[in-house]
Amino acid sequence: MAAMATMVAAGCGGVWCRARQRCARWPGPGSRPFLRAQRAVVCNARGGAVSAGKSGLAPWIPVVGLEIHAQISSNSKLFSGSRVQFAAPPNSLVSFFDASLPGTLPVLNRRCVEAAVMTALALNCRINKKSLFDRKHYFYADLPAGYQITQQRVPIAVNGSLSYSLCIDNKMSQMVTKTVRIKQIQLEQDSGKSLHDDTRSQTFVDLNRAGVGLMELVMEPDMCCGEEAAAAVRELQLILQTLGSSQAVMADYEIQRQIQELGNGGTILNETRAFDSKLGCTVPMRDKEGKQDYRFMPEPNLPPLILYDAKSLPANMNHQQVINIDWIHERLPDLPSVKREKLVEQYGILPEHSFTLLSEDGLAEFFESVVKQTQMKPKKVIGWILNDLLSYLKQHSLTVKESPVSSFLLADLLNLLEKKEISSTAAKRVLAELWKGEGKTPLETVKEHKLELLQDQKELEQICQAVIDGQENEVMAIKAGNRKVLNKLIGLVQKKTQGRSNPVLVKQLLEKKLSE
């Protein structure tokens, strides 16, 4: 079996994952070497049992566990008052403690502890009211102290779980819910960053990240494919963003590389790997030491971290100097799973639509804002949000907040459609014009391009008759019982009226004339 290997590099201000991932051939019943894999359900061929090649051997079955390092959203670092800021000038945010000057001491950041407790509660973990800090020793150029302060013996939280939903065969309408166990959550400080200049054969060290607060979330190897791992990570990302405990920008990659390596007779090294976005693959960074090589020892400069709940909080204790678990629990926001249930219940949308709304930052709020401002039913609004607005956003690589079409403009447009002042075809054309961001309202756009619904029924009847007269074969097919052909005639009328005709009225007129 393969040993632990790093799977993902960090995005800015976010999260990186280390996959404790093993690939092995599927064993027979009771086979001891791979009993851990039998807890996992084999995924479909796209993500689970992956062929090892033309050798005729049994396929490789991935077993995936993740160690996820989430950067805590905090204004300052874990043990110093240095600011945390992305893309700041190199070495501009470094305190004496971050640089490991002799005699400097760590001071624990309250915000980081609260973020870890909040995350642990959201993931159903048991909070340790007493946790300990340790030194994890290893040498690297961007680790000036020669050790990293972490929690190896008694972390802040243990024994949690994360439920996530997975599409079957990439069909949003077919989803299953699975659960991965959370072994522990621990606080630790980040190291600095090494900048390699290959042209000059030089390496520079930037210590701005040194000491930034991280939450390490360790998942048990309960997943069996990349799709499961990606779904679990995505759900975790939404939870962290909802809590505000981390920005949670992350990526995911590695299974196929290990399968190919093993299939070619190689071995999986115990190493740290980073994701190279230009190459589209992971690359080795450094060998991964065994636990015994880290030479863990208690951190002598930090006392045990003591947390309280409502029952254990002493009466004479200064509430500003302690952390109350119950107080944090009472103020937890609705988690993504609860938000989805509320969206489905309140607006009558499909469950798969609720997943899409929450998968894009700000999209659910945009949808609800449109619903409040329009007369159109939510079930129809959701189509315009997911099929039209979202496709525009993805096409132009924009976020919801960057959309040139506000919720007010879209609601205004849908009101025109609902009041039958324009057709759906015309509405799509208006939306395309609004996307240009020229500051015009939907009504102004309708008048400018003369997209008002055709009100003269006699004129519409003449157009319908002209279409019927020019489509003899289609008319014969309809009269022979093929009603689907009628849609073609409706489309032709729409084309002749430049989308200004009401499809429902057009259908009625065509049916009337065809029955004469």
C-alpha positions in Angstrom: 0.0 0.0 0.0 1.0 3.6 -0.6 2.1 5.8 2.2 0.8 9.2 3.0 1.3 11.8 0.2 0.4 15.4 -0.1 -2.4 16.0 -2.6 -3.1 19.7 -2.9 -1.4 23.1 -2.7 -3.0 26.1 -1.2 -4.8 28.8 -3.0 -4.5 32.4 -1.7 -5.6 32.7 1.9 -7.3 29.3 1.9 -6.9 25.6 2.4 -4.6 22.9 1.3 -5.2 19.2 1.6 -2.9 16.3 2.2 -4.4 13.0 1.1 -3.7 10.0 3.2 -4.4 7.9 0.2 -3.8 4.3 -0.5 -4.2 2.5 -3.8 -4.4 -1.3 -3.7 -5.8 -4.1 -5.9 -9.2 -5.2 -4.8 -8.7 -8.2 -2.5 -10.7 -11.3 -2.0 -13.1 -11.6 1.0 -11.4 -11.4 4.3 -8.1 -10.3 2.8 -6.1 -8.7 5.6 -4.0 -6.1 3.7 -7.0 -4.1 2.6 -9.7 -4.5 5.3 -9.8 -0.7 5.7 -11.0 -0.4 2.1 -14.0 -2.6 2.7 -15.7 0.1 4.7 -15.9 2.2 1.5 -18.6 1.7 -1.2 -17.0 1.3 -4.6 -17.8 4.3 -6.8 -18.7 4.2 -10.5 -16.1 3.5 -13.1 -15.3 7.2 -13.5 -14.1 7.7 -10.0 -13.8 4.4 -8.1 -12.4 1.2 -9.5 -9.9 2.5 -12.0 -8.3 0.2 -14.6 -4.6 -0.5 -14.0 -4.0 -0.8 -17.8 -3.6 -3.6 -20.3 -2.0 -6.0 -17.9 -5.2 -7.8 -17.1 -4.7 -7.3 -13.4 -7.5 -6.3 -11.1 -8.3 -2.6 -11.0 -6.9 -0.2 -8.4 -9.2 0.8 -5.6 -8.4 4.2 -4.0 -8.9 4.7 -0.3 -8.8 8.4 0.6 -8.4 10.2 3.8 -7.6 13.9 3.9 -5.6 16.2 6.2 -6.9 19.7 5.5 -5.1 22.8 6.6 -7.5 25.7 6.6 -6.1 29.2 7.1 -8.1 30.9 9.9 -9.7 34.2 9.0 -8.0 36.4 11.6 -6.5 39.9 11.4 -3.4 38.7 13.2 -1.2 35.6 13.5 -1.7 32.6 15.9 1.0 33.6 18.4 1.9 37.2 17.5 0.3 40.5 16.8 1.6 40.6 13.2 -1.1 41.4 10.6 -2.3 38.8 8.2 -2.5 40.2 4.7 -2.3 38.4 1.3 0.2 39.7 -1.3 1.9 42.1 1.1 5.5 43.1 0.3 7.9 40.2 1.3 8.9 40.2 4.9 6.8 43.2 5.7 4.6 41.4 8.3 7.1 39.7 10.5 7.3 40.2 14.3 10.3 39.3 16.4 8.5 36.1 17.4 7.8 35.2 13.8 11.5 35.5 13.0 12.4 33.4 16.1 14.5 36.0 17.8 15.9 34.7 21.1 13.8 35.5 24.1 10.5 36.1 22.3 7.4 34.3 23.6 4.1 33.2 22.0 0.8 34.8 23.0 -2.3 32.8 21.8 -4.8 34.5 19.5 -8.3 34.3 21.0 -10.0 34.7 17.6 -8.1 31.6 16.2 -9.3 29.5 19.2 -12.9 30.7 18.7 -12.8 29.8 15.0 -11.5 26.3 15.8 -14.2 25.8 18.4 -16.9 27.1 16.0 -15.7 24.7 13.2 -15.5 21.8 15.6 -19.1 22.3 16.8 -20.3 22.6 13.2 -18.6 19.2 12.4 -20.1 17.4 15.4 -16.8 17.1 17.2 -16.2 16.6 20.9 -14.4 19.7 22.3 -11.5 19.0 24.6 -11.9 21.5 27.5 -8.2 21.0 28.1 -5.9 20.8 25.1 -2.1 21.0 24.8 0.5 22.5 22.5 3.6 20.7 21.2 6.7 21.4 19.1 7.0 19.5 15.9 10.7 19.6 14.8 11.9 19.6 11.2 14.3 21.6 9.2 13.3 23.8 6.3 14.6 27.1 5.2 11.3 29.0 5.8 10.9 27.6 9.3 13.3 29.9 11.3 12.7 28.2 14.7 13.4 24.7 13.4 10.1 23.6 14.8 6.3 24.2 14.4 3.9 24.8 17.2 1.0 22.4 16.8 -1.3 20.1 18.9 -0.1 16.5 18.7 -1.0 14.9 22.0 -4.3 16.5 22.9 -5.9 18.5 20.1 -8.7 21.0 20.6 -11.4 18.7 19.2 -11.9 15.0 18.3 -14.4 12.5 16.9 -16.5 14.5 14.5 -18.3 13.8 11.3 -19.0 15.5 8.0 -22.0 14.6 5.8 -21.8 15.4 2.1 -23.9 14.7 -1.0 -22.6 13.0 -4.1 -24.1 12.9 -7.6 -24.5 9.5 -9.2 -23.2 9.4 -12.8 -22.9 13.2 -12.6 -26.8 13.5 -12.5 -27.8 16.2 -10.1 -31.3 14.6 -9.8 -29.7 11.4 -8.4 -27.8 12.2 -5.2 -26.7 10.1 -2.2 -25.6 11.3 1.2 -22.4 9.9 2.7 -20.4 10.6 5.9 -16.7 10.8 6.6 -15.4 10.7 10.1 -13.3 13.6 11.5 -10.6 12.2 13.6 -9.4 15.5 15.1 -9.1 19.3 14.7 -5.9 21.0 15.9 -4.4 24.4 15.9 -1.0 25.0 14.5 1.1 27.8 13.0 2.1 28.0 9.3 5.6 28.2 8.1 7.1 30.8 5.8 7.3 30.6 2.0 10.3 29.8 -0.2 10.5 31.6 -3.5 12.7 29.8 -6.1 14.4 31.9 -8.8 15.5 29.2 -11.3 17.1 31.8 -13.7 19.6 32.9 -11.0 19.7 29.6 -9.1 18.6 31.4 -5.9 16.0 30.8 -3.3 14.4 33.7 -1.2 12.5 33.3 2.0 9.4 35.3 2.8 8.3 35.1 6.4 5.0 36.9 6.0 3.1 33.6 6.4 5.3 32.4 9.2 3.0 32.0 12.2 -0.3 32.4 10.4 -3.0 30.4 12.2 -4.1 27.1 10.7 -6.8 24.6 11.6 -5.7 21.1 10.6 -8.7 18.8 10.1 -7.9 15.1 9.9 -10.4 12.9 8.1 -10.4 9.1 8.4 -9.8 7.1 5.2 -13.6 6.6 4.6 -13.7 7.7 1.0 -13.0 5.6 -2.1 -12.7 8.0 -5.1 -11.8 11.5 -6.2 -15.5 12.4 -6.6 -16.2 11.6 -2.9 -13.1 13.5 -1.7 -14.0 16.5 -3.9 -17.6 16.5 -2.6 -16.5 16.2 1.0 -14.0 19.0 0.6 -16.6 21.2 -1.2 -19.1 20.7 1.6 -16.4 21.6 4.2 -15.5 24.6 2.2 -19.1 25.8 2.3 -19.2 25.2 6.1 -16.0 27.2 6.7 -17.2 30.0 4.6 -20.6 30.1 6.3 -19.0 30.2 9.7 -16.5 32.8 8.6 -13.7 30.7 10.2 -11.8 30.5 6.9 -12.0 31.8 3.4 -11.5 28.2 2.3 -10.0 28.6 -1.2 -8.9 25.1 -2.2 -8.2 22.6 -4.9 -8.0 18.8 -5.4 -5.7 16.3 -7.3 -3.6 13.2 -7.0 -5.3 9.8 -7.4 -4.5 9.2 -11.0 -0.8 9.9 -10.5 -0.6 7.3 -7.8 -2.5 4.7 -9.9 -0.2 5.3 -12.8 2.9 5.1 -10.6 1.8 1.8 -9.1 0.7 0.4 -12.4 4.2 1.0 -13.8 5.7 -1.0 -10.9 6.8 2.1 -8.9 6.2 2.9 -5.3 4.5 5.9 -3.6 7.0 7.9 -1.6 6.2 9.4 1.8 6.6 13.0 0.7 5.0 16.5 0.6 3.8 17.5 -2.8 2.5 20.8 -4.2 0.1 21.4 -7.0 1.6 23.2 -10.0 -1.3 25.1 -11.7 0.7 25.7 -14.9 1.6 22.0 -15.3 -1.8 20.8 -14.0 -0.2 18.2 -11.7 1.4 17.7 -8.4 5.2 18.0 -8.0 7.4 16.8 -5.1 8.5 19.4 -2.5 10.4 17.5 0.2 10.6 14.1 1.8 8.0 13.4 4.5 9.5 12.5 7.8 8.1 9.7 10.0 6.4 10.7 13.3 9.5 9.6 15.2 11.6 12.1 13.1 9.6 15.1 14.2 10.8 14.7 17.8 7.5 16.0 19.3 7.9 17.6 22.7 5.5 19.7 24.9 5.6 23.4 24.1 7.2 24.9 27.2 6.1 28.5 26.6 2.4 27.8 26.4 0.2 26.6 29.2 -2.7 24.1 28.5 -5.6 25.7 26.6 -8.6 25.6 28.9 -12.2 26.0 27.6 -15.4 26.3 29.5 -19.1 25.7 29.1 -22.0 27.2 31.0 -21.7 24.6 33.7 -18.0 24.7 34.3 -17.6 28.5 34.0 -16.5 29.9 37.4 -18.8 32.6 38.8 -15.9 35.0 39.5 -14.2 34.5 36.1 -13.8 37.4 33.8 -15.9 36.4 30.7 -13.7 38.4 28.4 -10.6 36.3 29.3 -12.2 32.8 28.8 -13.9 31.0 25.9 -17.4 29.7 26.5 -18.2 26.8 24.2 -22.0 27.1 24.8 -21.9 30.8 24.0 -20.3 30.0 20.6 -22.7 27.1 20.0 -25.7 29.4 20.5 -24.5 31.8 17.9 -23.7 29.3 15.1 -25.3 30.4 11.8 -27.4 28.0 9.7 -25.1 25.5 8.1 -25.3 24.7 4.3 -27.4 21.6 4.9 -30.0 23.6 6.9 -30.0 26.4 4.3 -30.7 23.9 1.5 -33.7 22.4 3.4 -35.1 25.9 4.0 -34.7 26.8 0.3 -36.6 23.7 -0.8 -39.3 24.1 1.8 -39.9 27.8 1.4 -39.7 28.2 -2.3 -40.7 24.7 -3.5 -37.5 24.3 -5.7 -35.9 21.0 -6.4 -33.2 19.7 -3.9 -30.5 19.7 -6.6 -31.3 23.3 -7.3 -30.6 24.2 -3.7 -27.1 22.6 -4.0 -26.3 24.7 -7.0 -27.5 27.9 -5.3 -25.2 27.3 -2.4 -22.3 26.2 -4.5 -21.8 29.7 -5.9 -21.0 32.4 -3.3 -23.8 34.8 -3.1 -26.1 33.0 -5.5 -28.7 32.0 -3.0 -29.0 35.5 -1.7 -29.3 36.8 -5.2 -32.1 34.3 -5.9 -34.0 35.3 -2.8 -33.7 38.9 -3.6 -35.1 38.4 -7.1 -38.0 36.4 -5.7 -38.9 39.2 -3.2 -39.0 41.8 -6.0 -40.8 39.9 -8.7 -44.3 38.5 -9.3 -42.9 35.4 -10.9 -43.1 32.2 -9.0 -39.9 30.9 -7.5 -40.0 27.7 -9.5 -39.8 29.8 -12.7 -37.2 32.3 -11.2 -34.8 29.5 -10.5 -34.6 28.6 -14.2 -33.6 32.1 -15.1 -31.0 32.2 -12.3 -29.4 28.8 -13.0 -29.8 28.5 -16.8 -29.3 32.1 -17.9 -27.6 34.3 -15.3 -25.2 31.5 -14.1 -24.2 30.6 -17.6 -23.3 34.3 -18.3 -21.3 34.5 -15.1 -19.3 31.3 -15.9 -18.8 32.3 -19.5 -17.2 35.6 -18.4 -15.5 34.1 -15.3 -17.3 36.5 -13.0 -18.6 36.0 -9.5 -22.2 36.8 -8.5 -21.1 40.0 -6.8 -19.4 41.1 -10.1 -22.5 40.5 -12.2 -23.5 43.6 -14.3 -27.1 42.4 -14.0 -28.3 43.1 -10.4 -31.1 41.3 -8.7 -33.3 44.4 -9.1 -32.7 44.5 -12.9 -33.4 40.8 -13.3 -36.6 41.1 -11.2 -37.7 44.0 -13.3 -37.2 42.0 -16.5 -39.1 39.0 -15.1 -42.0 41.2 -14.1 -42.3 42.4 -17.7 -42.4 38.7 -18.8 -44.9 37.8 -16.1 -47.2 40.6 -17.1 -47.0 39.3 -20.7 -45.5 42.6 -22.0 -42.7 40.7 -23.7 -42.2 37.1 -24.8 -39.6 34.7 -23.2 -37.5 35.0 -26.4 -37.5 38.8 -26.1 -36.7 38.5 -22.4 -33.5 36.5 -23.2 -32.5 39.2 -25.7 -33.1 41.9 -23.1 -31.0 40.0 -20.6 -28.2 39.9 -23.2 -28.4 43.6 -23.6 -28.5 44.2 -19.9 -25.3 42.1 -19.6 -23.4 44.8 -21.5 -23.8 47.0 -18.4 -24.8 50.2 -20.2 -27.1 51.3 -17.4 -30.4 50.9 -19.2 -33.5 49.5 -17.5 -35.3 46.4 -19.0 -38.2 48.6 -20.1 -35.9 51.1 -21.9 -34.2 48.2 -23.6 -37.5 46.7 -24.7 -38.6 50.1 -26.2 -35.3 50.7 -27.9 -35.2 47.4 -29.7 -39.0 47.3 -30.2 -39.4 44.0 -28.4 -43.0 44.6 -27.0 -45.3 41.7 -27.4 -47.3 41.9 -30.6 -50.8 42.9 -29.6 -52.6 42.9 -33.0 -54.2 39.5 -33.1 -55.3 39.9 -36.8 -51.7 40.5 -37.8 -50.6 37.5 -35.8 -53.3 35.3 -37.4 -52.0 36.3 -40.9 -48.5 35.4 -39.9 -49.7 32.0 -38.6 -51.6 31.4 -41.8 -48.5 32.3 -43.9 -46.4 29.8 -41.9 -49.0 27.0 -42.4 -49.2 27.7 -46.1 -45.4 27.4 -46.5 -45.0 24.1 -44.5 -47.2 21.5 -46.3 -45.2 18.5 -45.1 -45.3 19.6 -41.5 -49.0 20.3 -41.7 -49.6 16.8 -43.1 -47.5 15.3 -40.3 -49.5 17.2 -37.6 -52.8 16.1 -39.1 -51.5 12.5 -39.2 -51.0 12.7 -35.4 -47.4 13.9 -35.0 -48.1 16.8 -32.6 -44.4 17.4 -31.9 -44.1 19.0 -35.3 -46.3 21.8 -34.1 -43.3 23.2 -32.1 -41.5 23.8 -35.4 -44.4 26.0 -36.7 -44.5 27.9 -33.4 -40.7 28.5 -33.8 -41.2 29.8 -37.3 -43.9 32.2 -36.2 -41.6 33.4 -33.4 -38.8 33.9 -36.0 -41.1 36.0 -38.3 -42.2 38.2 -35.4 -38.6 38.5 -34.0 -39.7 37.0 -30.7 -42.5 39.4 -30.2 -45.3 36.9 -30.3 -46.8 35.0 -27.3 -46.0 31.3 -27.8 -49.1 30.2 -26.0 -51.4 32.4 -28.2 -49.5 31.3 -31.3 -50.1 27.7 -30.4 -53.8 28.3 -29.9 -54.1 30.1 -33.3 -52.1 27.4 -35.1 -54.2 24.6 -33.6 -57.4 26.4 -34.5 -56.4 27.0 -38.1 -55.1 23.4 -38.5 -58.4 22.0 -37.3 -60.5 24.0 -39.8 
